[in-house]
Amino acid sequence: MPLLGRIRGASRRTLLVVGGGVLVLALGAGLVPLLVQGDAEASACRAAPASARALARDPQRAAAALDPGADARTTGPLERLLRTKGAPLCGSAAGTALAGRAVVAATTGRTWEQRDAPARAHTEREARIAHALIELLGHGRTYEPDFPVALSPYVARTLAAYIEDTGGLAHVPDSDWYRPTVRDDQAEYEDHSGNWATPYPHGRDMHAVFPDTLRMEKVVRRLAASPRAFATLYDAERARFAYYLERLTGDAQEPGEKAKNGLMSTEIELERSANFIATLMVGRNVGLKEGWISSRAAFERAVLRHTRGTYAAAGHQVRTRPASATLADRRPDASAGSGKRAAARLMDGRVQLFATFDRWARERHIPEGSAERLRVEIDSRYVLALTQF
């Protein structure tokens, strides 16, 4: 059953769940990184603004300084930080590293060095900056990303903190929603049949409503050419996948879903994960084709070094609903291992998805027919995104 144009419940307004496969061919042909190589090119790049150092150390100050406003249109401070106009940021400690750390602080509430500090729900200001970040980096001509490759690990850290909002590449909000952020309670359907921002509302959790799929997909695929950024996003989505599964009922439905609605909501969420992970794999393939990644084996070994591990859903139904900002901080259930075999297994997205899904279905005693139906949906979505490259 295709992902596009589906609705999550018969009584809901139509919800377009946009998959990344639609634009894969168009994007694959021309993503060109802004690399800084050699003295001649280095002379054309710029350092981050002097203020970036202070912002990188102080998340609250960074968020106040980079806030694009209620409509996320006052992007001047963010543009100046990221040098999105004129000569780009230099790929150095004084360029992309400093600007990237300021972005992480402003969007996540934690400094770059505080990755293991407890995460909390995003503020509206932080989510607005995350929205504006994708608007800026995905802006411009269709086939060209507007940021240097060395910025990728920092942008990936931001998107990982918003993986509930990023995982499907972009949420398609309710038809009359035009703001850059939304709270859980604001995203509830009028007939109480669900929530378009998250399958498991936390209460007053704040989400970034990212721009159109083209921009998000372009950014994510560009990030995938960086092994550290790839690992960050791959870990975050696999953690979200496990989080989603373990909260389903024994009938593989979302809690509160009416039996007559069947598995439609579940299918959509699992397809989102399959599509996102396949998009990362396609980004790696584009990087190899374009020469941004010089060696597939070396890239995979680097991802293996950066990954946190592998993820498994609990063997019982979990009823807690943590803030979405905490999902990427989930501890892995096992190490990814080491060596060529471990790297190859890790980099097979289908293997990773089914390892988690099959174990969950077995331990939760999901009806065989339901498990197989969901498995087919995952596989179909994953293959579709890959084969359209």
N, C-alpha and C positions, 0 to 999 in steps of 0.2 A: 504494500500500500504506500503510495508516494507521500513524501513529507509535505511538499508544497500544497497550500490551499486546504489543509485539513483543519478540522475544528476539534477542540478538546472535549466538547460535550454537546449533545444535541440541543440543549436549551441555551447554550452560550451564543454570544455574538461570534461571527466568523473570525477566527484567528489565523492569520497567515504565519506559519512557522517557516522561516526562510532558511533553506539549506545552502551550503557553500558551493555545491556542485554546479549551479547554474552559471557561475562566472569563472569557472576554473580555466577554461581554454583561453578566454580573453586575457586573464591576468597572467597566465603562465608565460606568455610570449615576451613580455617586456619589462618585468621588474628589474630595475637597475639600481644597485646600491650606491650610495654616495660615499665611496671609499676614499680615504686620504692616503696616498702612497707617494713616497719620495719627497725631496725638498721642494720641487716645483709646485706640487699639489698642496703641500703643507703650507706654503706661503699664502694660499688662497683661503685657508680656513681660519676660524676665529676661536678664541677661548670663550668660556661661559662668562656671563657678567660677573663682576666682582661680588655682587650681592648673593650669588648662588652658594658660596661657602657657608654663610650664616644660615641660609634657608635649609641647607642639607642637614644642619645640626638641630634644627628646631621645627618639628612638624606643624605646630600651631602657627608659627610665624610664616612658614612656607605656604600653608593653606590660605592665610589671610592675604599674602602678597600675590598669589596666583589665582585667586578666586575670579572666575569669569563673569560672575553676577548671576542673578536669578534665571536669566534666559541663556546663560553660557555664551554670550556673544562678545563680552569684553575680554578678548583674548590677547591683548597687547602684551601684558607682562609674561604670559606663557610663550608667546612668539619670540620675545626678546631673549628669554632664557634659552630656548631651543634653537635660536638662530634660524628660524624657518624662512626668513627672507634674506637674500644676499648670500654671502659666503657662509658655508655650513660650519657647524661645530667641528673642531679638531677632535680626532679620535684619541684623546689623551686624558691624563688625570685632570688637567685644567679645562678640558673641553667637555666631551660627552660624559665622563665619569662624574664631574662636579654637577653638571646640569641634570644628569640622570638621578643622582642621589637627592637633589632638591625635588624632583618630580615624585620620587618614591615617598619622601617625607610628606609632601603636600597631599598625596592621594590616599595614603594608607594609614597615616597617623603614627607611623614608626619610621625611624631612620633606617638607612640601608644596613647598618650594622646590627639593628635590633630585630632581625628576622625571627629569632626564637622568643622574642618578648610576646606576652599574651596579646592576641588581636582582640579588637572590639568592633562593634557595629560602626559602619561608616557614618560620618556626619554628612549633611546635605552639601556642605561646601566641598568636602573631599570628593564626593561623587560628581559634583559639577565639574571639577577640574579633570577628573578621569574622562568624562564625556568630551570636554574641550580638547583633551590630549588626542583622542582618536579623530576628532574633527580636523585638527591641524595636521597630524601625521598622514592621514589618509586623503588629504585635500590635494587638488591639482589634477594634472592629466591622468587619465585612467590607469596607465601602465607604469607610472613612476612613483615609488615611495619617496617621501620628502624628508627622510632622516638618515643619518649615517649608521652604518652597521654596528659601530661600537656603542650606540645608544640602546641596542636591542635588549640586553639583559635587564636594564632598568625599566623599560616599557613593559617587558614581560612580567616583572615583579608586580607592577601596578595591575596588569590585567589578571594575574593570578589571584590577587586580592578581590577581584570582581568576577571570579570565574562563574558564578551563578548567572551573571549578566552577560558574560563573554562566551560561555560554552557553546551556545547555539550560533555563534558569530554575531548575532544581534537579535535582541528581542523585537518583535513587532508589537508595539503597544496597542492598547485599545484605540479605536479610530479617532477619538476626540482628545487624545492625550498628546500634548506637544511640548511638554517640559523635559528638561534634560535629566531629571531625577524623579523617583517615585518611591513612596513608602509602601510597605506591604499592605497596609489597610486601604490605601488609595487604589491599589491594583486589583481589588476584589471585584468580580463580576456582580452586576446588580442583582442577579438571581441567586447569588451565593453558590454558584456551581464551580467555582475555582478562582484562581488568581493568575493573571497573565505575567506577573513579574517573577513568581517562584512557585514551585509545586508544594513547598512546605513553608508557609508564612511564619515568620518569627514573631510578628507582632507589629513593631514599628521600625523594622529594619529598613535601611535606606539603600536603594539600588540606583545604579547609573543606567539611564536609558540611552544606549549607545546609538550613534547615527546609522545610516543605511548599511546594508550588508556589504556592499561593494567596498566601502572604506574599511570596515572592520576586517573583512577577509584579506584585503590587500596588506593591511598592517600585520595581521597574524601570520600570513604566509611569508612576509619579509622577515619577521622575527625568527621563523623556523630555520633560517640559514645560520643562525648563531647556536652552537651546541648548548650553551648555558641557558639561553632564552628558551630553546626547544625543551630542555629538561624541566625548566620551571613551569611552563604551560602544560606539558605532558603530565607531570606529577599532579598539578592542580586539577586537571580534568579527570584523571583516573581516580583521584580522591573524591571528587564530586560524584562520579559514577557510583562508587561504593556507598557514599552517603545516601544517594537517591534510592538505591536498591534496598538497603536494609530498613528503610522506613515504609516499604510497601507491605500490604497485607498478605496473608497466606494465599490469596487469590491473585496476587501480583497486581493489585489495584492500589491507587493512592487512597489513604485513609479518607473516609467520607464520600468517596466516589460511589455513585449508584451502580448497582449490579448491571442494570440495563445498558449502561454506557460501555460496558466491556473493558477492553484493554487500550482504548484509544489514547488516553492520557499517558499511560505508561509507554506505549510505543513511541510517542512523540519525544518524550524525554530521553529514551534510550537512543533514538535516532540522532538527537542533538549531540550526544557524546560521541557516537560513531562518526558523525560528520566532522566534528571538531578535530578529533584525533586523526582522521584521514586528511584533513586540511593541513595539519602539521607535517604529515608524511609527504604530501604533495609539495609543500614548501621546501622540504629537504630535497626532493627530486628536482625542483626548479633550480635550487642552489647548485646542485651537481651539474645540471645541464648548462647553466650560465657561467660556470666556473667560479662561483663564489665559494663553493666548497671544493677543495682540491682533491680530497680523498674520502670516499664513502666510509671506508674502514676507520680512518682516523676520526671522522666526524662521529661515528657510532661509539667509538671508545671514549670520546670526550663527553658525549651525552651520558654514557654509563658512569663516568666519574662524577658528573653533576647531579644525577638523579638521586632522590632520597630513597627510592626502593619501589616495592610493589604493594598493591592495595587489595584488600579483601573486605567484602561486606560481612557484617555480623551474621551469625547463624540464627538469630532471633530478631523479632521486630523491635526496632529502636523507636522510641516515641519522643525523644527530645528533639528540639528544633533550634539549633544554635544559629547565631547570626551568620549570614552568608560570607562575611569578611573573614570568618575563621575556617572556612572549608579547606583552603589550600594549606593550612597549618596542620592538617591531620597527619598524625605519625604513620609512616608506612608499616605494613604488617610483616614485611620481610625485606631483606636486602635483595637488590637486583642481581647480586653475584658479581663475578669477575670473569674476564676472558672473552674470547671470540664468541663462544656459544651463548654466554649471558648477554652480550651486546646484541647479537642477532635476534635473540628471543625478545629482548626489551624493545627493539626497534620494529617488531612486527605488531602493529597496533591491534590487529585482529586477535592475535594470540593473547595480548594483554586484556582485551575486552572480554573474551570468552573465558579466560582463566577466572576472572572475577565473577562473571555471570553464571557460569556452570556450577561453580562451587556454591554460590548463593542459592540457585534453584534446587540443588541437591539437598543442602542443609535445611532449607525452608520447606521442603516437600511441595514445591510448586507443581500443580497439575501438569502432566507431561504435555498435553496439548497446548497449554498456555505458554509453557517454557519454550516449546519449539516455535510457536508463532512469534514470540519476542526475539528469539534467536535469529530467525529469518529476517526480521526487520532490521536488526543490528547489522547483520551481514550484508544485506542489500544496500543499506545506506552507506556503509563503509566502502564497498566495492564500487558503487556508483560514483562517489567522490574521487576515488583513485583513478578509475578508468576514464574519467572525463578530462584528465590531465593530458 
